[in-house]
């Protein structure tokens, strides 16, 4: 998130305000000190023009021995 935010030239405060969270909370996520809830993360990613993609992997049967 911090890379994309910097790439867009946005401050933590600006992103936090638009996402409805505190700057301190966003800073903690960017520093790896805490993990966001899904709804909060989705709001921040929306501000940054990003989205969550979930990929389900299945084991390659040739690699299981």
PQR file with spaces between the fields and no chain letter, atoms N, CA, C, O and H, PARSE charges and radii, in Angstrom:
ATOM       1  N    UNK     1       0.809   -1.184    0.000 -0.4000 1.5000
ATOM       2  CA   UNK     1       0.000    0.000    0.000 -0.0000 2.0000
ATOM       3  C    UNK     1       0.859    1.256    0.000  0.5500 1.7000
ATOM       4  O    UNK     1       0.552    2.217   -0.706 -0.5500 1.4000
ATOM       5  N    UNK     2       1.913    1.257    0.773 -0.4000 1.5000
ATOM       6  CA   UNK     2       2.730    2.470    0.871 -0.0000 2.0000
ATOM       7  C    UNK     2       3.376    2.813   -0.469  0.5500 1.7000
ATOM       8  O    UNK     2       3.513    3.987   -0.811 -0.5500 1.4000
ATOM       9  H    UNK     2       2.162    0.476    1.346  0.4000 1.0000
ATOM      10  N    UNK     3       3.773    1.790   -1.228 -0.4000 1.5000
ATOM      11  CA   UNK     3       4.376    2.052   -2.540 -0.0000 2.0000
ATOM      12  C    UNK     3       3.367    2.740   -3.450  0.5500 1.7000
ATOM      13  O    UNK     3       3.681    3.748   -4.084 -0.5500 1.4000
ATOM      14  H    UNK     3       3.662    0.836   -0.950  0.4000 1.0000
ATOM      15  N    UNK     4       2.157    2.196   -3.515 -0.4000 1.5000
ATOM      16  CA   UNK     4       1.115    2.770   -4.373 -0.0000 2.0000
ATOM      17  C    UNK     4       0.743    4.171   -3.902  0.5500 1.7000
ATOM      18  O    UNK     4       0.557    5.072   -4.720 -0.5500 1.4000
ATOM      19  H    UNK     4       1.901    1.378   -3.001  0.4000 1.0000
ATOM      20  N    UNK     5       0.634    4.358   -2.600 -0.4000 1.5000
ATOM      21  CA   UNK     5       0.302    5.672   -2.060 -0.0000 2.0000
ATOM      22  C    UNK     5       1.360    6.695   -2.450  0.5500 1.7000
ATOM      23  O    UNK     5       1.035    7.808   -2.864 -0.5500 1.4000
ATOM      24  H    UNK     5       0.785    3.626   -1.936  0.4000 1.0000
ATOM      25  N    UNK     6       2.632    6.312   -2.314 -0.4000 1.5000
ATOM      26  CA   UNK     6       3.731    7.207   -2.685 -0.0000 2.0000
ATOM      27  C    UNK     6       3.736    7.466   -4.183  0.5500 1.7000
ATOM      28  O    UNK     6       3.982    8.586   -4.630 -0.5500 1.4000
ATOM      29  H    UNK     6       2.896    5.408   -1.977  0.4000 1.0000
ATOM      30  N    UNK     7       3.463    6.427   -4.949 -0.4000 1.5000
ATOM      31  CA   UNK     7       3.412    6.544   -6.408 -0.0000 2.0000
ATOM      32  C    UNK     7       2.362    7.580   -6.835  0.5500 1.7000
ATOM      33  O    UNK     7       2.560    8.312   -7.805 -0.5500 1.4000
ATOM      34  H    UNK     7       3.263    5.517   -4.587  0.4000 1.0000
ATOM      35  N    UNK     8       1.255    7.629   -6.104 -0.4000 1.5000
ATOM      36  CA   UNK     8       0.185    8.583   -6.410 -0.0000 2.0000
ATOM      37  C    UNK     8       0.421    9.956   -5.789  0.5500 1.7000
ATOM      38  O    UNK     8      -0.318   10.902   -6.060 -0.5500 1.4000
ATOM      39  H    UNK     8       1.094    7.034   -5.316  0.4000 1.0000
ATOM      40  N    UNK     9       1.466   10.062   -4.946 -0.4000 1.5000
ATOM      41  CA   UNK     9       1.774   11.333   -4.298 -0.0000 2.0000
ATOM      42  C    UNK     9       0.790   11.705   -3.202  0.5500 1.7000
ATOM      43  O    UNK     9       0.552   12.886   -2.949 -0.5500 1.4000
ATOM      44  H    UNK     9       2.067    9.294   -4.726  0.4000 1.0000
ATOM      45  N    UNK    10       0.214   10.692   -2.548 -0.4000 1.5000
ATOM      46  CA   UNK    10      -0.781   10.926   -1.503 -0.0000 2.0000
ATOM      47  C    UNK    10      -0.163   10.764   -0.120  0.5500 1.7000
ATOM      48  O    UNK    10       0.715    9.925    0.083 -0.5500 1.4000
ATOM      49  H    UNK    10       0.407    9.733   -2.753  0.4000 1.0000
ATOM      50  N    UNK    11      -0.620   11.560    0.813 -0.4000 1.5000
ATOM      51  CA   UNK    11      -0.151   11.430    2.193 -0.0000 2.0000
ATOM      52  C    UNK    11      -0.963   10.362    2.917  0.5500 1.7000
ATOM      53  O    UNK    11      -2.066   10.008    2.502 -0.5500 1.4000
ATOM      54  H    UNK    11      -1.333   12.241    0.648  0.4000 1.0000
ATOM      55  N    UNK    12      -0.392    9.861    4.002 -0.4000 1.5000
ATOM      56  CA   UNK    12      -1.129    8.913    4.831 -0.0000 2.0000
ATOM      57  C    UNK    12      -2.413    9.554    5.346  0.5500 1.7000
ATOM      58  O    UNK    12      -3.458    8.905    5.382 -0.5500 1.4000
ATOM      59  H    UNK    12       0.505   10.148    4.339  0.4000 1.0000
ATOM      60  N    UNK    13      -2.343   10.804    5.740 -0.4000 1.5000
ATOM      61  CA   UNK    13      -3.522   11.489    6.281 -0.0000 2.0000
ATOM      62  C    UNK    13      -4.629   11.583    5.242  0.5500 1.7000
ATOM      63  O    UNK    13      -5.796   11.356    5.558 -0.5500 1.4000
ATOM      64  H    UNK    13      -1.494   11.331    5.711  0.4000 1.0000
ATOM      65  N    UNK    14      -4.276   11.913    4.016 -0.4000 1.5000
ATOM      66  CA   UNK    14      -5.273   12.041    2.947 -0.0000 2.0000
ATOM      67  C    UNK    14      -5.965   10.706    2.687  0.5500 1.7000
ATOM      68  O    UNK    14      -7.192   10.643    2.611 -0.5500 1.4000
ATOM      69  H    UNK    14      -3.328   12.098    3.760  0.4000 1.0000
ATOM      70  N    UNK    15      -5.181    9.644    2.552 -0.4000 1.5000
ATOM      71  CA   UNK    15      -5.746    8.316    2.302 -0.0000 2.0000
ATOM      72  C    UNK    15      -6.604    7.875    3.480  0.5500 1.7000
ATOM      73  O    UNK    15      -7.705    7.356    3.294 -0.5500 1.4000
ATOM      74  H    UNK    15      -4.184    9.695    2.614  0.4000 1.0000
ATOM      75  N    UNK    16      -6.106    8.079    4.676 -0.4000 1.5000
ATOM      76  CA   UNK    16      -6.854    7.694    5.875 -0.0000 2.0000
ATOM      77  C    UNK    16      -8.181    8.444    5.956  0.5500 1.7000
ATOM      78  O    UNK    16      -9.210    7.846    6.269 -0.5500 1.4000
ATOM      79  H    UNK    16      -5.212    8.500    4.828  0.4000 1.0000
ATOM      80  N    UNK    17      -8.166    9.732    5.680 -0.4000 1.5000
ATOM      81  CA   UNK    17      -9.400   10.523    5.724 -0.0000 2.0000
ATOM      82  C    UNK    17     -10.428    9.992    4.731  0.5500 1.7000
ATOM      83  O    UNK    17     -11.597    9.826    5.078 -0.5500 1.4000
ATOM      84  H    UNK    17      -7.329   10.217    5.426  0.4000 1.0000
ATOM      85  N    UNK    18     -10.006    9.728    3.511 -0.4000 1.5000
ATOM      86  CA   UNK    18     -10.933    9.227    2.493 -0.0000 2.0000
ATOM      87  C    UNK    18     -11.444    7.828    2.817  0.5500 1.7000
ATOM      88  O    UNK    18     -12.575    7.483    2.476 -0.5500 1.4000
ATOM      89  H    UNK    18      -9.056    9.864    3.229  0.4000 1.0000
ATOM      90  N    UNK    19     -10.613    7.026    3.475 -0.4000 1.5000
ATOM      91  CA   UNK    19     -10.995    5.650    3.806 -0.0000 2.0000
ATOM      92  C    UNK    19     -11.758    5.559    5.131  0.5500 1.7000
ATOM      93  O    UNK    19     -12.292    4.504    5.471 -0.5500 1.4000
ATOM      94  H    UNK    19      -9.694    7.306    3.752  0.4000 1.0000
ATOM      95  N    UNK    20     -11.807    6.653    5.866 -0.4000 1.5000
ATOM      96  CA   UNK    20     -12.535    6.657    7.131 -0.0000 2.0000
ATOM      97  C    UNK    20     -11.815    5.950    8.265  0.5500 1.7000
ATOM      98  O    UNK    20     -12.444    5.362    9.144 -0.5500 1.4000
ATOM      99  H    UNK    20     -11.374    7.511    5.590  0.4000 1.0000
ATOM     100  N    UNK    21     -10.491    6.014    8.239 -0.4000 1.5000
ATOM     101  CA   UNK    21      -9.676    5.427    9.304 -0.0000 2.0000
ATOM     102  C    UNK    21      -8.711    6.487    9.814  0.5500 1.7000
ATOM     103  O    UNK    21      -8.646    7.585    9.262 -0.5500 1.4000
ATOM     104  H    UNK    21      -9.980    6.492    7.525  0.4000 1.0000
ATOM     105  N    UNK    22      -7.964    6.169   10.859 -0.4000 1.5000
ATOM     106  CA   UNK    22      -6.981    7.127   11.367 -0.0000 2.0000
ATOM     107  C    UNK    22      -5.651    6.966   10.626  0.5500 1.7000
ATOM     108  O    UNK    22      -5.325    5.895   10.114 -0.5500 1.4000
ATOM     109  H    UNK    22      -8.016    5.277   11.308  0.4000 1.0000
ATOM     110  N    UNK    23      -4.901    8.060   10.588 -0.4000 1.5000
ATOM     111  CA   UNK    23      -3.574    8.013    9.973 -0.0000 2.0000
ATOM     112  C    UNK    23      -2.682    7.038   10.727  0.5500 1.7000
ATOM     113  O    UNK    23      -1.872    6.329   10.129 -0.5500 1.4000
ATOM     114  H    UNK    23      -5.166    8.930   11.004  0.4000 1.0000
ATOM     115  N    UNK    24      -2.837    7.010   12.038 -0.4000 1.5000
ATOM     116  CA   UNK    24      -2.022    6.113   12.870 -0.0000 2.0000
ATOM     117  C    UNK    24      -2.276    4.646   12.510  0.5500 1.7000
ATOM     118  O    UNK    24      -1.340    3.848   12.460 -0.5500 1.4000
ATOM     119  H    UNK    24      -3.494    7.586   12.524  0.4000 1.0000
ATOM     120  N    UNK    25      -3.531    4.294   12.262 -0.4000 1.5000
ATOM     121  CA   UNK    25      -3.866    2.928   11.876 -0.0000 2.0000
ATOM     122  C    UNK    25      -3.235    2.579   10.532  0.5500 1.7000
ATOM     123  O    UNK    25      -2.650    1.506   10.381 -0.5500 1.4000
ATOM     124  H    UNK    25      -4.291    4.942   12.303  0.4000 1.0000
ATOM     125  N    UNK    26      -3.349    3.473    9.565 -0.4000 1.5000
ATOM     126  CA   UNK    26      -2.749    3.244    8.247 -0.0000 2.0000
ATOM     127  C    UNK    26      -1.233    3.112    8.361  0.5500 1.7000
ATOM     128  O    UNK    26      -0.636    2.242    7.727 -0.5500 1.4000
ATOM     129  H    UNK    26      -3.824    4.344    9.688  0.4000 1.0000
ATOM     130  N    UNK    27      -0.619    3.960    9.154 -0.4000 1.5000
ATOM     131  CA   UNK    27       0.832    3.896    9.348 -0.0000 2.0000
ATOM     132  C    UNK    27       1.239    2.555    9.942  0.5500 1.7000
ATOM     133  O    UNK    27       2.262    1.989    9.555 -0.5500 1.4000
ATOM     134  H    UNK    27      -1.105    4.666    9.669  0.4000 1.0000
ATOM     135  N    UNK    28       0.452    2.046   10.876 -0.4000 1.5000
ATOM     136  CA   UNK    28       0.735    0.741   11.474 -0.0000 2.0000
ATOM     137  C    UNK    28       0.677   -0.380   10.453  0.5500 1.7000
ATOM     138  O    UNK    28       1.513   -1.283   10.467 -0.5500 1.4000
ATOM     139  H    UNK    28      -0.379    2.506   11.191  0.4000 1.0000
ATOM     140  N    UNK    29      -0.305   -0.323    9.570 -0.4000 1.5000
ATOM     141  CA   UNK    29      -0.405   -1.347    8.518 -0.0000 2.0000
ATOM     142  C    UNK    29       0.793   -1.277    7.590  0.5500 1.7000
ATOM     143  O    UNK    29       1.386   -2.299    7.247 -0.5500 1.4000
ATOM     144  H    UNK    29      -0.984    0.411    9.559  0.4000 1.0000
ATOM     145  N    UNK    30       1.145   -0.063    7.186 -0.4000 1.5000
ATOM     146  CA   UNK    30       2.270    0.099    6.269 -0.0000 2.0000
ATOM     147  C    UNK    30       3.579   -0.355    6.901  0.5500 1.7000
ATOM     148  O    UNK    30       4.472   -0.831    6.201 -0.5500 1.4000
ATOM     149  H    UNK    30       0.664    0.768    7.465  0.4000 1.0000
ATOM     150  N    UNK    31       3.699   -0.214    8.199 -0.4000 1.5000
ATOM     151  CA   UNK    31       4.915   -0.632    8.902 -0.0000 2.0000
ATOM     152  C    UNK    31       4.908   -2.119    9.231  0.5500 1.7000
ATOM     153  O    UNK    31       5.911   -2.663    9.692 -0.5500 1.4000
ATOM     154  H    UNK    31       2.974    0.173    8.767  0.4000 1.0000
ATOM     155  N    UNK    32       3.774   -2.777    8.994 -0.4000 1.5000
ATOM     156  CA   UNK    32       3.682   -4.205    9.279 -0.0000 2.0000
ATOM     157  C    UNK    32       3.400   -4.517   10.737  0.5500 1.7000
ATOM     158  O    UNK    32       3.550   -5.660   11.169 -0.5500 1.4000
ATOM     159  H    UNK    32       2.958   -2.335    8.620  0.4000 1.0000
ATOM     160  N    UNK    33       2.992   -3.510   11.499 -0.4000 1.5000
ATOM     161  CA   UNK    33       2.746   -3.712   12.921 -0.0000 2.0000
ATOM     162  C    UNK    33       1.394   -4.298   13.256  0.5500 1.7000
ATOM     163  O    UNK    33       1.194   -4.831   14.347 -0.5500 1.4000
ATOM     164  H    UNK    33       2.869   -2.581   11.148  0.4000 1.0000
ATOM     165  N    UNK    34       0.458   -4.201   12.316 -0.4000 1.5000
ATOM     166  CA   UNK    34      -0.875   -4.755   12.542 -0.0000 2.0000
ATOM     167  C    UNK    34      -1.493   -5.118   11.201  0.5500 1.7000
ATOM     168  O    UNK    34      -1.001   -4.717   10.146 -0.5500 1.4000
ATOM     169  H    UNK    34       0.620   -3.768   11.429  0.4000 1.0000
ATOM     170  N    UNK    35      -2.565   -5.874   11.256 -0.4000 1.5000
ATOM     171  CA   UNK    35      -3.244   -6.304   10.038 -0.0000 2.0000
ATOM     172  C    UNK    35      -4.631   -5.683    9.969  0.5500 1.7000
ATOM     173  O    UNK    35      -5.362   -5.672   10.959 -0.5500 1.4000
ATOM     174  H    UNK    35      -2.965   -6.200   12.112  0.4000 1.0000
ATOM     175  N    UNK    36      -4.993   -5.163    8.795 -0.4000 1.5000
ATOM     176  CA   UNK    36      -6.304   -4.532    8.666 -0.0000 2.0000
ATOM     177  C    UNK    36      -7.427   -5.555    8.573  0.5500 1.7000
ATOM     178  O    UNK    36      -7.221   -6.692    8.149 -0.5500 1.4000
ATOM     179  H    UNK    36      -4.399   -5.171    7.991  0.4000 1.0000
ATOM     180  N    UNK    37      -8.616   -5.129    8.977 -0.4000 1.5000
ATOM     181  CA   UNK    37      -9.800   -5.927    8.721 -0.0000 2.0000
ATOM     182  C    UNK    37     -10.156   -5.822    7.245  0.5500 1.7000
ATOM     183  O    UNK    37      -9.718   -4.896    6.563 -0.5500 1.4000
ATOM     184  H    UNK    37      -8.784   -4.205    9.322  0.4000 1.0000
ATOM     185  N    UNK    38     -10.939   -6.755    6.755 -0.4000 1.5000
ATOM     186  CA   UNK    38     -11.264   -6.791    5.329 -0.0000 2.0000
ATOM     187  C    UNK    38     -11.952   -5.508    4.864  0.5500 1.7000
ATOM     188  O    UNK    38     -11.578   -4.953    3.831 -0.5500 1.4000
ATOM     189  H    UNK    38     -11.296   -7.508    7.308  0.4000 1.0000
ATOM     190  N    UNK    39     -12.945   -5.032    5.604 -0.4000 1.5000
ATOM     191  CA   UNK    39     -13.679   -3.836    5.185 -0.0000 2.0000
ATOM     192  C    UNK    39     -12.784   -2.605    5.156  0.5500 1.7000
ATOM     193  O    UNK    39     -12.842   -1.805    4.222 -0.5500 1.4000
ATOM     194  H    UNK    39     -13.248   -5.483    6.443  0.4000 1.0000
ATOM     195  N    UNK    40     -11.958   -2.459    6.182 -0.4000 1.5000
ATOM     196  CA   UNK    40     -11.042   -1.317    6.225 -0.0000 2.0000
ATOM     197  C    UNK    40     -10.027   -1.398    5.093  0.5500 1.7000
ATOM     198  O    UNK    40      -9.753   -0.402    4.423 -0.5500 1.4000
ATOM     199  H    UNK    40     -11.910   -3.109    6.940  0.4000 1.0000
ATOM     200  N    UNK    41      -9.475   -2.580    4.882 -0.4000 1.5000
ATOM     201  CA   UNK    41      -8.502   -2.767    3.806 -0.0000 2.0000
ATOM     202  C    UNK    41      -9.131   -2.443    2.465  0.5500 1.7000
ATOM     203  O    UNK    41      -8.515   -1.772    1.637 -0.5500 1.4000
ATOM     204  H    UNK    41      -9.698   -3.389    5.426  0.4000 1.0000
ATOM     205  N    UNK    42     -10.340   -2.907    2.245 -0.4000 1.5000
ATOM     206  CA   UNK    42     -11.019   -2.674    0.978 -0.0000 2.0000
ATOM     207  C    UNK    42     -11.242   -1.182    0.732  0.5500 1.7000
ATOM     208  O    UNK    42     -11.120   -0.719   -0.402 -0.5500 1.4000
ATOM     209  H    UNK    42     -10.840   -3.452    2.918  0.4000 1.0000
ATOM     210  N    UNK    43     -11.567   -0.425    1.786 -0.4000 1.5000
ATOM     211  CA   UNK    43     -11.764    1.020    1.635 -0.0000 2.0000
ATOM     212  C    UNK    43     -10.453    1.719    1.264  0.5500 1.7000
ATOM     213  O    UNK    43     -10.444    2.611    0.415 -0.5500 1.4000
ATOM     214  H    UNK    43     -11.666   -0.802    2.707  0.4000 1.0000
ATOM     215  N    UNK    44      -9.349    1.316    1.897 -0.4000 1.5000
ATOM     216  CA   UNK    44      -8.048    1.914    1.578 -0.0000 2.0000
ATOM     217  C    UNK    44      -7.649    1.565    0.146  0.5500 1.7000
ATOM     218  O    UNK    44      -7.200    2.433   -0.603 -0.5500 1.4000
ATOM     219  H    UNK    44      -9.356    0.592    2.587  0.4000 1.0000
ATOM     220  N    UNK    45      -7.808    0.314   -0.230 -0.4000 1.5000
ATOM     221  CA   UNK    45      -7.451   -0.092   -1.587 -0.0000 2.0000
ATOM     222  C    UNK    45      -8.291    0.639   -2.623  0.5500 1.7000
ATOM     223  O    UNK    45      -7.794    0.970   -3.699 -0.5500 1.4000
ATOM     224  H    UNK    45      -8.173   -0.391    0.379  0.4000 1.0000
ATOM     225  N    UNK    46      -9.552    0.893   -2.313 -0.4000 1.5000
ATOM     226  CA   UNK    46     -10.418    1.645   -3.216 -0.0000 2.0000
ATOM     227  C    UNK    46      -9.877    3.057   -3.425  0.5500 1.7000
ATOM     228  O    UNK    46      -9.853    3.554   -4.552 -0.5500 1.4000
ATOM     229  H    UNK    46      -9.956    0.624   -1.438  0.4000 1.0000
ATOM     230  N    UNK    47      -9.447    3.698   -2.349 -0.4000 1.5000
ATOM     231  CA   UNK    47      -8.855    5.032   -2.447 -0.0000 2.0000
ATOM     232  C    UNK    47      -7.616    4.993   -3.338  0.5500 1.7000
ATOM     233  O    UNK    47      -7.363    5.930   -4.096 -0.5500 1.4000
ATOM     234  H    UNK    47      -9.466    3.295   -1.435  0.4000 1.0000
ATOM     235  N    UNK    48      -6.849    3.915   -3.247 -0.4000 1.5000
ATOM     236  CA   UNK    48      -5.603    3.781   -4.007 -0.0000 2.0000
ATOM     237  C    UNK    48      -5.811    3.233   -5.416  0.5500 1.7000
ATOM     238  O    UNK    48      -4.855    3.096   -6.179 -0.5500 1.4000
ATOM     239  H    UNK    48      -7.055    3.154   -2.632  0.4000 1.0000
ATOM     240  N    UNK    49      -7.062    2.918   -5.762 -0.4000 1.5000
ATOM     241  CA   UNK    49      -7.348    2.389   -7.094 -0.0000 2.0000
ATOM     242  C    UNK    49      -6.922    0.945   -7.260  0.5500 1.7000
ATOM     243  O    UNK    49      -6.623    0.503   -8.369 -0.5500 1.4000
ATOM     244  H    UNK    49      -7.839    3.029   -5.142  0.4000 1.0000
ATOM     245  N    UNK    50      -6.894    0.208   -6.159 -0.4000 1.5000
ATOM     246  CA   UNK    50      -6.493   -1.197   -6.185 -0.0000 2.0000
ATOM     247  C    UNK    50      -7.672   -2.064   -5.760  0.5500 1.7000
ATOM     248  O    UNK    50      -8.660   -1.560   -5.225 -0.5500 1.4000
ATOM     249  H    UNK    50      -7.137    0.567   -5.258  0.4000 1.0000
ATOM     250  N    UNK    51      -7.563   -3.367   -5.999 -0.4000 1.5000
ATOM     251  CA   UNK    51      -8.600   -4.290   -5.558 -0.0000 2.0000
ATOM     252  C    UNK    51      -7.977   -5.571   -5.040  0.5500 1.7000
ATOM     253  O    UNK    51      -6.829   -5.891   -5.347 -0.5500 1.4000
ATOM     254  H    UNK    51      -6.760   -3.776   -6.433  0.4000 1.0000
ATOM     255  N    UNK    52      -8.744   -6.291   -4.258 -0.4000 1.5000
ATOM     256  CA   UNK    52      -8.296   -7.570   -3.709 -0.0000 2.0000
ATOM     257  C    UNK    52      -8.602   -8.663   -4.717  0.5500 1.7000
ATOM     258  O    UNK    52      -9.715   -8.750   -5.236 -0.5500 1.4000
ATOM     259  H    UNK    52      -9.677   -6.031   -4.009  0.4000 1.0000
ATOM     260  N    UNK    53      -7.614   -9.489   -4.987 -0.4000 1.5000
ATOM     261  CA   UNK    53      -7.807  -10.647   -5.852 -0.0000 2.0000
ATOM     262  C    UNK    53      -7.433  -11.883   -5.057  0.5500 1.7000
ATOM     263  O    UNK    53      -6.341  -11.965   -4.496 -0.5500 1.4000
ATOM     264  H    UNK    53      -6.710   -9.418   -4.565  0.4000 1.0000
ATOM     265  N    UNK    54      -8.343  -12.839   -5.011 -0.4000 1.5000
ATOM     266  CA   UNK    54      -8.097  -14.083   -4.289 -0.0000 2.0000
ATOM     267  C    UNK    54      -7.897  -15.186   -5.308  0.5500 1.7000
ATOM     268  O    UNK    54      -8.743  -15.412   -6.174 -0.5500 1.4000
ATOM     269  H    UNK    54      -9.230  -12.772   -5.466  0.4000 1.0000
ATOM     270  N    UNK    55      -6.779  -15.865   -5.196 -0.4000 1.5000
ATOM     271  CA   UNK    55      -6.452  -16.955   -6.104 -0.0000 2.0000
ATOM     272  C    UNK    55      -6.398  -18.242   -5.301  0.5500 1.7000
ATOM     273  O    UNK    55      -5.662  -18.346   -4.319 -0.5500 1.4000
ATOM     274  H    UNK    55      -6.092  -15.681   -4.492  0.4000 1.0000
ATOM     275  N    UNK    56      -7.173  -19.203   -5.721 -0.4000 1.5000
ATOM     276  CA   UNK    56      -7.159  -20.501   -5.051 -0.0000 2.0000
ATOM     277  C    UNK    56      -6.272  -21.431   -5.863  0.5500 1.7000
ATOM     278  O    UNK    56      -6.493  -21.645   -7.055 -0.5500 1.4000
ATOM     279  H    UNK    56      -7.771  -19.119   -6.518  0.4000 1.0000
ATOM     280  N    UNK    57      -5.287  -21.967   -5.210 -0.4000 1.5000
ATOM     281  CA   UNK    57      -4.370  -22.891   -5.881 -0.0000 2.0000
ATOM     282  C    UNK    57      -4.727  -24.314   -5.510  0.5500 1.7000
ATOM     283  O    UNK    57      -5.101  -24.607   -4.374 -0.5500 1.4000
ATOM     284  H    UNK    57      -5.107  -21.793   -4.242  0.4000 1.0000
ATOM     285  N    UNK    58      -4.603  -25.179   -6.477 -0.4000 1.5000
ATOM     286  CA   UNK    58      -4.791  -26.600   -6.212 -0.0000 2.0000
ATOM     287  C    UNK    58      -3.435  -27.268   -6.340  0.5500 1.7000
ATOM     288  O    UNK    58      -2.628  -26.873   -7.181 -0.5500 1.4000
ATOM     289  H    UNK    58      -4.299  -24.941   -7.399  0.4000 1.0000
ATOM     290  N    UNK    59      -3.175  -28.267   -5.523 -0.4000 1.5000
ATOM     291  CA   UNK    59      -1.872  -28.938   -5.587 -0.0000 2.0000
ATOM     292  C    UNK    59      -1.657  -29.596   -6.952  0.5500 1.7000
ATOM     293  O    UNK    59      -2.575  -30.174   -7.534 -0.5500 1.4000
ATOM     294  H    UNK    59      -3.830  -28.588   -4.840  0.4000 1.0000
ATOM     295  N    UNK    60      -0.449  -29.496   -7.434 -0.4000 1.5000
ATOM     296  CA   UNK    60      -0.066  -30.179   -8.671 -0.0000 2.0000
ATOM     297  C    UNK    60       0.147  -31.646   -8.320  0.5500 1.7000
ATOM     298  O    UNK    60       1.037  -31.980   -7.537 -0.5500 1.4000
ATOM     299  H    UNK    60       0.297  -29.026   -6.962  0.4000 1.0000
ATOM     300  N    UNK    61      -0.668  -32.517   -8.898 -0.4000 1.5000
ATOM     301  CA   UNK    61      -0.596  -33.933   -8.511 -0.0000 2.0000
ATOM     302  C    UNK    61       0.755  -34.559   -8.823  0.5500 1.7000
ATOM     303  O    UNK    61       1.107  -35.576   -8.224 -0.5500 1.4000
ATOM     304  H    UNK    61      -1.391  -32.246   -9.533  0.4000 1.0000
ATOM     305  N    UNK    62       1.521  -33.984   -9.741 -0.4000 1.5000
ATOM     306  CA   UNK    62       2.849  -34.516  -10.045 -0.0000 2.0000
ATOM     307  C    UNK    62       3.873  -34.157   -8.969  0.5500 1.7000
ATOM     308  O    UNK    62       4.912  -34.808   -8.858 -0.5500 1.4000
ATOM     309  H    UNK    62       1.235  -33.158  -10.228  0.4000 1.0000
ATOM     310  N    UNK    63       3.586  -33.128   -8.181 -0.4000 1.5000
ATOM     311  CA   UNK    63       4.555  -32.716   -7.164 -0.0000 2.0000
ATOM     312  C    UNK    63       4.325  -33.421   -5.827  0.5500 1.7000
ATOM     313  O    UNK    63       5.149  -33.305   -4.920 -0.5500 1.4000
ATOM     314  H    UNK    63       2.742  -32.599   -8.272  0.4000 1.0000
ATOM     315  N    UNK    64       3.234  -34.138   -5.697 -0.4000 1.5000
ATOM     316  CA   UNK    64       2.944  -34.857   -4.453 -0.0000 2.0000
ATOM     317  C    UNK    64       3.463  -36.279   -4.576  0.5500 1.7000
ATOM     318  O    UNK    64       3.064  -37.019   -5.476 -0.5500 1.4000
ATOM     319  H    UNK    64       2.565  -34.232   -6.434  0.4000 1.0000
ATOM     320  N    UNK    65       4.347  -36.654   -3.677 -0.4000 1.5000
ATOM     321  CA   UNK    65       4.934  -38.001   -3.739 -0.0000 2.0000
ATOM     322  C    UNK    65       4.976  -38.609   -2.379  0.5500 1.7000
ATOM     323  O    UNK    65       5.435  -39.741   -2.223 -0.5500 1.4000
ATOM     324  H    UNK    65       4.671  -36.053   -2.946  0.4000 1.0000
